[in-house]
Amino acid sequence: CKLIMVGQNGSASSVDLSDLSGKATNFCNDLIVLSNGNSYITDTNNGLLYEVANGKGSVFLSNVDAFKPETFDGFFLGPNGIEAFMGKDAKQYLLVGVSNRASPATVGKSLFKVDVSTKAVSEVKVTGWEWIANNGVDGLRFLADGTLGGIVYVGGVATPLTLKSTDDWATAMVTG
């Protein structure tokens, strides 16, 4: 996984994340760049979140049960879509969608909130998405109306969805 960064003046630099996991295969899937310039990248195959800060890459989160990769029908399932928001407490958070959860212990747990300062991970309890929960969430982005847009793959077909939260993403409900 190589992240190429282009500055405002057009200069480019790169950070190679592939050696950080210690594994032979990586799948850098999705990324978000915060206003401070730090980037966070999901590695679906290895259940990791990377951080790139000041031009240097590191493993930001590992050994998180919610992100542990699983294999199902030959596909690795782990952290996928990612988005960021500033909480009402003025702390920076990440929302991480996790690909299809195959094991009974993880089925239905597909969206997580990460406190960037403490690295605490908590499940976002989502209602109204029983048909979605086992399919994982990808392509997370906040929309102009404050809802969170994403894509769910159901039977191999990309299906858009929107989520809304009124409690800083401790819980959410599907709105479309």
PyMOL commands that set and color helices and strands:
alter all, ss='L'
color gray80, all
select helices_A, chain A and resi 65-67
alter helices_A, ss='H'
color red, helices_A
select strands_A, chain A and resi 2-6+12-16+28-33+39-43+48-53+56-61+70-72+75-77+79-86+92-98+111-115+121-123+125-127+138-142+148-154+157-164+171-174
alter strands_A, ss='S'
color yellow, strands_A
deselect
rebuild
show_as cartoon
